[in-house]
Amino acid sequence: MSSIKSTVIQITKNGMGNADKFLQHKLIKSYLKLLIESEELPDVITFYTEGVKLTVDGSPVLEELQTLSDKGVLLFICSTCLNYYGIADKVRVGLQSHMPDILAVQQKADKVITL
């Protein structure tokens, strides 16, 4: 496994793009599968606003996120967002983090990609 130098991917939606939920979930699943297959993994993936919903029970991408975590990608989940949606107890993958943690990885990153 190689790593793109200091790359952070930010997932801010419960899916990818602006379409109906089925298509958004299909796109994010495809994106994460391709990311896993690539040799250039990000250092960190952050989840905030509705993106936190991808890390909890019932998410269509838990398997892909667990694989990324197993490959050494840190998954930071906004605890404020989890609490806002009342789903902090349903997290199945990743680390519950605070905004200072997310800000720190963004500031240190050479590249930040927002989905």
N, C-alpha and C positions, 0 to 999 in steps of 0.2 A: 504494500500500500504506500503510495506516495501522497503528499499533501500539497495543495496549492498554498503558497505562502500566506499565512494569516488571513484566510477567507472566512467570513461570517455570512451565513444565509439567514435572512429574517423571514419568518412565515407569519403573516398578519391576518390571514383569512382562514376560515374553516373549509379549505380547499384551495384551488388555484384559478385565478381569473374572475370574471364577472359573468356568471351564467347560472343555470339552475344547479342545485346542490349535487345532483348525480354527476353532471359533467365536471364540476369543480373537483369532486372527489376522484373521478377518473383521471383527470389531468395531474393532480398532485401525486397520485399513486404511480403513474407513469414516470413523472419527473424523478421521484425518489428511487424507483427501480433503476432508472438510467444512471442516476448519481451513484448508486451502489456498484453498478457495473463499471463505472469509470474508474480510472486510476487516480483521479484528482479529487480527493474528498476535502470538504471544508473542515476547519478546526472546530467550529461551533455552529449550531443551528439554534436561533432564538425563536421563541413562540410568544406572541403577545396579541392583545385584543382577541378576536375570534379564533386566531391560530392555535390558542391553547386547547381548543376542543379536539384537535387532532391527536393529543397525547393521552386521552382518557378512554375509559370503557366505551366500546362501540365505535371507535374510530376505525375507518377503513384502511389506515396506514400504520397500525401498531407494529405489524411484522417488519415493515420496511424501516421504521424508526428504531426498532430494537436492533436490527442488523447494523444500522449506521452506528448506534451506540456501541455495539460489540466490536466494531471496527475502529473505535477510538474517537468518534465524533461526539463532542459534548453537546447535550441537548438542554438548553436553559429555558425554563418555562416561567413566565411572569406570574408570581404568586398573587399579586394584586388582581390580575385578570381572572385567575382561577377562583379567587374568593368572590369576585364580582358576579361570576356566573354560578357560584355555589357548587363547583365541581372539584375542589382541591382534594377531596377524599377519593376521587375517581381516577387520579393520574396512574398510568401504567408504565410509562417510560419517560425518562428524563429527570432533571433536577429542578425542583421548585426554587426559583431565584428571585432576586429583587432587582428593581430598576438599576441600582448602582452596578450590579454584576453585568447586566446587559450593556449598559453604557461603557463599562470598562472594556469589554471584548470588542465593541464597535470602535472605540478610540484606538485600540491597539491593532486593529485589522488593516491590512493593506488593501483589501477589497471587501465591500459589503454589498450583497445582492438581496434585494427585497422582492419577495413574491407576493 
